[in-house]
Amino acid sequence: MILGYERQKVIGLVLGVGLAAAAGTYIGRNGFTYREVIIAFVLLVGAFAVLGGRQGIITSAIGFIMTFALGYRTVEITTQLRIHAGEILIWGLFLLVLLQKGPRNKQVNSQLWLPSWLWFFMPFWLWGIIRGAFMSRPFDWMLAELKNFLLLIPLFVVFIYILREKQRWPRLFLAFYISGTIIAGMGLLEYLFPQVQSLFPGFIGNPIAGIAEEGFRRATFSFWGSPAATFVLVLTVPVALILWQTWRSSLPRFLIIMALILQVGAIYIGGYRSMWAMLTIQFVLFAILGPGIVWGALLLVPSITAYRFLPTTTQDRALSLILALEGKPIDSSATDRLSQLSQAWESLGNNLAGAGWAGAGWIHSDFLQVAVNLSLPAGLLFLAAYLITLFRLWQRWRRLSQDHEDRQAGVALLLAFIGIGGILLGQGVQVLAQLVLPVWFVWVLVEIWIRQEPTDVQKVQHVREPLVTTPKSRKQARLIRHT
């Protein structure tokens, strides 16, 4: 514990009374908006972390995951630099873990690590500052992008610390799934009932759906701040597999299915064609890897048939993605994306050393944007880090037996990590913390899962030989060791 129990109670009482008085005074003078909700939430989670010791850090990490549902609600530092609540919390938790760490806590010290690719990537971050300063780029512009990569460090440290015990995984996955369900639920609510804006005037901006060029009605996700909310949902949908295996009774499974329907429906109304494609790829891979060939065929055949019954506007929008991939865009959005990519490749060809942080703008492809900003070697390193991690994840999953309890978790993480690849390749999230935090979170979980021993191996390692040995007990111990 960071503080003694009695001292925690006294400090907690004093802080609680003081914060309540300050909050009442502030709201009485300035009114009540989403900013006050965010500040109160951050203070509450922070108090749990500071006063709760190790358990407080774990509980506050769940609060951090829930900030994914806040979306574009940020605090403006400058016109170019904004801070998300999730950033504040993860850096605070990072500092608390370091306080737990120390010369007396050798167990914590020995178990904290960063992946090799990240160590090689860090010098390019400094290089991006040097290049940006050479081009007289404002520091807040550069910091706005740099800080989103710096988040990888506290994310690794905090969740490696928390996930040393494998029974904590389901709680984190549940929090992630709930955050996705909140995003999806609010998006669908305002899409179907725009009049809900009058009930939450400070939280919902313009809920009226926009009309794409093909006639498809796209949800605005104004509660979250952008249809890019569906990027998060592509990562939370696969988590349903883990929750389904963890909670086996009827009511939890019913709720899991209902939440899954909400999330898939929200991805649909979001209208991002690339997210439709990623969801389709995830579904096909699940049908192949998850239930087996027979069940997979039973899932795929009716799904393919159902495409014919989708609205014409949906089919036209899906077709426009195929044409764009063929280099024949028929809408302005795809045309603009292709133009941005062409300009980015030209910029990279003219400056292989990189333009520095914020030099590329927003290309909508993170792999290419890293190359343009930080140099061609940095872009190749980032791409290689993703591909190698994907391969290691695949290898780790393949080593599990068909009936292994970690197998569904492996499938879920594999599908989510493939979703990350689609987002990094075709959307670009490094420019905003609210977009990149869920991506980094899943990447960190994948790295930790790859390195952890399977559950049954851990169980064997915790078996101890009896104090009084007999020929029979010695034989049993030898069998356990050789299993």
Beta strands, then each sheet from edge to edge (+ up, - down):
strand 1: 74-76
strand 2: 82-84
strand 3: 210-211
strand 4: 217-218
sheet 1: 1+ 2-
sheet 2: 3+ 4-
end
